[in-house]
């Protein structure tokens, strides 16, 4: 788990820099709904503050899911299920085989998980976090657009057009 510091430091972007639209968020074209992104798992999936709650933000789909109603609840859930929430088992395997991740990097799937990629070290590579999110933001946007088109065609078929 990487929690962003309040200020830029040698090991991490700060909250301000991480949340700038020009860093990675522009690729998601408002799928982020204006949340304040404060932490990320080993794969770059985000945790953000939005609407008086903490949400997860899936890097590949852009989906936001409510995770906790307070920082205390968030911390309790992370600790209670840290292996799943942080990606620890796969991250540990990858780092045992390849060494520690460079600061500012996340593990990104070669074949995206949402397209059937496995949560296995052979499917992962170390990528600078901003670059990894930009690439997956493009995937999330295209997926959303394709789903909208499919839903639109389905609505016309149901109506008999």
Secondary structure by P-SEA (a helix, b strand, c coil): cccccccccccccccccccccccccccccccccccccccccccccbbbbcccbbbbbcccccbbbbccccaaaaaaaaaaccccccaaaaaaaaaaacccccccbbbbbcccccccccccccccccccaaaaaaaaaaaaaaaaaaaaaaaaaaaaaaacc
